[in-house]
Amino acid sequence: MSDPIRYFFKHQIHEIRDLPVTRTLLQHLREDLHCTGTKEGCAEGDCGACTVVTAELHQGQVRMKSVNACLQLLPALNGKAIFTVEDLRRGQSLHPVQQAMVECHASQCGFCTPGFVMSLWDLYLRRAEDSAPLQRQDINQALSGNLCRCTGYRPIIDAAYRMEELPRQHFDTQPVAAALHQLELGETFCYTHQGQHFFAPHSLEALLALRQQYPDACLLAGGTDIGLWVTKQFRQLGHLIYLGQVAELRSLKADAYWLTIGAAVTLDEAYRALCHYYPAELGELQQRFASLPIRHAGTLGGNVANGSPIGDSMPWLIALGSQVILRGQQGERALALEDFYLAYQQKDLRPDEIVAAIRVPLPVSKQIFRTYKLAKRFDQDISAVCAAFCATLEDGRLHQVRIAFGGMAATPKRAAKTEAVLNQAVWNEDSVHQAMQALAADYTPLSDMRASAEYRLQAAQNLLRRFWLETRPENPLPAHALQVSGTEIREQPV
């Protein structure tokens, strides 16, 4: 028997029984509920016009976050609350975010405005207990997933500062928490429409049983890839198994040697935990890894399981020596991440197995580690080349060298010949030149719309040289000395 989809919206609990499994939240809002404040711009999570805020209970607390409605499959919202731009206004009074947008003339054609408002509201909520002054970097991250085709960013940024100056409006989470407690379910949620099942197990045991019973079912985590299969490729997905409610897959654990990240931990949570240990090395990549709404929805486990050759996480995970933890009915096994990828879109994953976690080594003494991403845009762009370099440097010599690239081969791949040149080598300019030549033997990149093969190889070689410039024993250069683009930004509106 099919369970109904139940969610909290506009102060009441809604039940859905007769919509397709792959109905997106954006389609449901606009076409079924006629809440047209939320706009469709791209239907692929790039423009931010469809940004909404969702809420769920996590460890007894209401957790709210901005997401792209166009990528969220409606059954995955079961047991959650949804907030759209229509929810902000109270009677005849605008919310401070909306009032600031009006005062700063931050809306031009207006199409993108609801998405900007919801992203700023998400920032507003997250700053409720923060007394520190709002920084431009906070605004940049909050708006990284919103595009304005009228180029109206300056007044929108002014509005972000202005919303902080207006009388604060408190958001009471108690009614939301009460509603979400009513929506709590048992072991496994199962929604069925025209013979297609959507399962949302709440335990790892139930998930593995479903995986064995439905080995061809599509595993869904954040939906940031699978959503595109629906909205752009119009694929027939078959049965779906949602990982987002499995408690064991949402855990983050650290010991003396490893940080273990469950496969359903969001990218935002994962990168914030990782940056506690690698703040300088992963800080910029964290900001450039998609937009904040994408990081709120997508998972590190999904990124690894997808195994795209241009994915940004795999090169640095491989360079650090990370492991992927696989679970099936026969038990658990750990693989070095580089051994998980066999060929393009082919992985060492048995039919009954899932990616359960990623195990990341913690920093060790005398370690040098850097990550670099080259793309046409700073924010929210797919890499042409993504590089990661890791080694220990002792008495001027390199040891345990590990180098990995994305965008250079059919899979994320280590540079074995280059590593051999550098292992035990004196870390000087001569060894760097030899290693740069060896890279040409490690990779034969392809040309595509993002970059030519020649550019990719030269860029990879130059990134290796940059790694040396930043980590050489004598006179290492700080990262800002190697930044070719302007980085100064205005801290306050004028």
ABEGO torsion letter per residue (X at the ends): XBBBBBBBBGGBBBBBAABBAABBAAAAAAAAAGBAABBBAAGAGAAGAABBBBBBBBGGBBBBBBBBAAABBAAAABGBBBBBAAAABBEABBBAAAAAAAAAGABBAGAAAAAAAAAAAAAAAAAAABABBBBAAAAAAAAAABBBAAGAAAAAAAAAAAAAABBBBBBBAAAAAAAAAAABBBABBBBBBGGBBBBBBABAAAAAAAAAABAABBBBBAGAAAAAAAAAAGBBAEBBBBAAABAAAABBBBBAABBBBBAABBAAAAAAAAAAABAAAAAAAAAABEBAAAAAABBAAAAAAAGBAABAAAAAAAAAGBBBBBBBAAEBBBBBAAAABABBGBBBBBAABBBABBBBBBBBBGBBBBBBBBBABABGBBBABBBBBBBBBBGGBBBGBBBBBBGABABBBBBAAAAAAABGBBBBAAAAAAAAAAAAAABBBBBBAABBAAAAAAAAAAAAAAAAAAABABGBBBAAAABABBABBBABBX
